Amino acid sequence: MDYRSPEQFDNVTTTCKANVYFDGKVVSHTITFADGSRKTLGLIYPGSFKFNTGVAERMEIIAGACRVRIAGKGDWIGFPAETWFDVPANSFFEIEVAEGIAEYVCTFL
């Protein structure tokens, strides 16, 4: 897989109010593009968390590392910086950060 994390997004609107989950251990901000599509940019602090999805999502790990299990199936899979994983719509994923901070971009597909 040949992948490079985005460094910036141009011509977007940023929502100032943060999305805060799990007592502040996961924090993100929503950005909206001119075509109406959205992404969130966030930080995940050490811990284990479960997120439900309404629409399909792509999680790009920009910095740090995590491990993930999608829909409770299979083994946990590690994702270092500059990797990504997809989560189906109407599903869930479990994510764990062991140390440091994982930075991510979530695209709603």
C-alpha positions as CSV (number, residue, x, y, z in Angstrom):
1,M,0.0,0.0,0.0
2,D,1.5,3.3,-1.1
3,Y,0.0,5.9,1.1
4,R,0.9,9.4,2.4
5,S,-1.0,11.2,5.1
6,P,-2.6,14.6,4.1
7,E,-0.7,17.6,5.5
8,Q,-3.4,20.2,5.1
9,F,-6.8,20.8,3.6
10,D,-7.5,24.0,1.7
11,N,-10.7,26.0,1.3
12,V,-12.7,24.3,4.1
13,T,-15.0,25.6,6.9
14,T,-14.0,24.5,10.4
15,T,-16.5,24.0,13.2
16,C,-15.0,25.6,16.3
17,K,-16.9,23.6,18.9
18,A,-15.0,20.3,19.5
19,N,-16.6,16.9,19.5
20,V,-15.5,15.5,22.9
21,Y,-15.9,11.8,23.7
22,F,-14.9,9.6,26.7
23,D,-14.2,12.4,29.2
24,G,-11.9,14.2,26.8
25,K,-9.8,11.2,25.8
26,V,-11.0,11.5,22.2
27,V,-11.4,15.0,20.7
28,S,-12.1,16.1,17.1
29,H,-13.1,19.0,15.0
30,T,-15.3,18.8,11.9
31,I,-14.2,20.4,8.6
32,T,-16.6,20.9,5.7
33,F,-15.5,21.1,2.1
34,A,-17.1,23.3,-0.6
35,D,-18.9,20.3,-2.0
36,G,-20.6,19.6,1.4
37,S,-18.5,16.6,2.2
38,R,-17.1,16.4,5.8
39,K,-14.1,15.0,7.7
40,T,-13.1,15.1,11.3
41,L,-9.6,15.8,12.5
42,G,-8.9,14.4,16.0
43,L,-6.7,13.1,18.8
44,I,-7.0,9.9,20.7
45,Y,-5.3,9.7,24.1
46,P,-4.3,6.4,25.7
47,G,-7.2,4.0,26.3
48,S,-9.7,1.7,24.6
49,F,-12.8,3.1,23.0
50,K,-15.8,1.8,20.9
51,F,-17.4,3.9,18.2
52,N,-20.6,3.2,16.3
53,T,-20.9,4.2,12.6
54,G,-23.9,5.4,10.7
55,V,-22.2,5.8,7.4
56,A,-19.0,4.1,6.2
57,E,-15.8,5.7,7.4
58,R,-12.1,5.8,6.5
59,M,-9.8,6.4,9.5
60,E,-6.4,7.7,8.4
61,I,-3.8,7.6,11.2
62,I,-1.7,10.7,10.7
63,A,0.7,10.3,13.7
64,G,1.1,7.9,16.6
65,A,-0.3,4.4,16.5
66,C,-3.3,2.4,17.5
67,R,-4.8,-1.0,17.2
68,V,-8.3,-1.7,15.9
69,R,-10.9,-4.4,15.8
70,I,-13.8,-3.8,13.4
71,A,-17.3,-5.0,14.3
72,G,-15.8,-7.2,17.1
73,K,-14.6,-9.7,14.4
74,G,-11.1,-11.2,14.2
75,D,-7.9,-10.2,15.9
76,W,-6.8,-6.7,16.8
77,I,-4.8,-5.1,13.9
78,G,-2.0,-2.5,14.5
79,F,-2.1,0.8,12.5
80,P,1.0,3.0,12.7
81,A,1.2,6.5,11.2
82,E,0.6,6.8,7.5
83,T,-1.9,3.9,7.4
84,W,-5.7,3.7,7.3
85,F,-8.6,1.4,7.8
86,D,-12.2,1.3,6.6
87,V,-15.3,0.7,8.7
88,P,-18.6,-0.3,7.2
89,A,-21.8,1.7,7.6
90,N,-24.1,0.8,10.5
91,S,-21.3,-1.1,12.3
92,F,-18.7,-0.3,15.0
93,F,-15.0,-0.4,15.7
94,E,-12.9,-0.7,18.8
95,I,-9.8,1.4,18.9
96,E,-6.9,1.3,21.5
97,V,-4.0,3.6,21.9
98,A,-1.4,2.1,24.2
99,E,0.8,5.2,24.7
100,G,1.2,8.7,23.3
101,I,-1.4,10.3,21.1
102,A,-2.9,9.0,17.9
103,E,-3.8,11.7,15.4
104,Y,-6.4,10.9,12.8
105,V,-8.5,12.1,9.9
106,C,-11.9,10.5,9.6
107,T,-13.6,10.7,6.1
108,F,-17.3,9.9,5.9
109,L,-17.7,7.8,2.8
